[in-house]
Amino acid sequence: MGALFGLMFVMIGLGFMVLWVVTLVEIIRSDFPGKNDRLIYLLMVILAPVVGTVIYLMVCRKHRLTASSEML
């Protein structure tokens, strides 16, 4: 039973690591309306990986999508 929990935590950790890297790549490749927005989002995700990733995916990503749709 202990090995099962260990495997579960490893899988959750690997899944989050993949999500974190995808978030970093998305921030780097995206355009934002403000000059320093990309830097702020990168620092937020790098310095506070769990909280920063969740905040970016829930709040800031919508800001980016809205900004890119306004450009069209």
N, C-alpha and C positions, 0 to 999 in steps of 0.2 A: 504494500500500500504506500509506503514511503517513496519507493521508486516512481510510482505513478504520479505523485504530487511533484516530485523533482522534475520529471519529464514535462508535466503540465507547465511549470514555471519557466522552464527552458523554452518551450514553444511560445508562450506568451511573450517572453523577452525577445525572442527572435522576430516575432510578428511585429512588436513595437519598434524594433530596430529598423526593420524594413519600412515601416510607416514613417519613421523619423527621417530616413534617407530620402524617401519619396517627397516628403514635405520640404526638405532642404532644396532638392532639385527643382521643385515647383516654384519655390520662392526665387531662386536664382534665375529661372527662365521666364518669369512673369514680368509684366509691366505694371507699375503702380502709378497713381496720379501724383503723389508727392515725391520730392527728390530723395528724401531719407527714409521713405517707407520700407524699401527693401532691406536697408541696413538694420532698421528697428526690428523687423520681423525675423531676420537672420539671428540677431543677437538674442531675441526672445526665445527662439527655438534652440539655439546652441547653449545658452546659459541655464535654461530651465527646460530640459528636453520633454519631460512628461507634460507639464502644465503648458509650456509654450506651444507644443504640437497640438494639443487639444484646443487651446484658444485660437490658434491660427486656423485650424480646420473648421471650427464652429463660427468664428466671427470674421476674421481678416480675409479669408478666402472669398467670402461674399463681397467684400469691399473690392477685391481684385477683379472679380467677374463683372461687377457693376461698372467699374472703371473701364474695362476693356469693351464692354457693350456700348458705352457712351461714345467711344472713339469711332465706332462704325457708322 
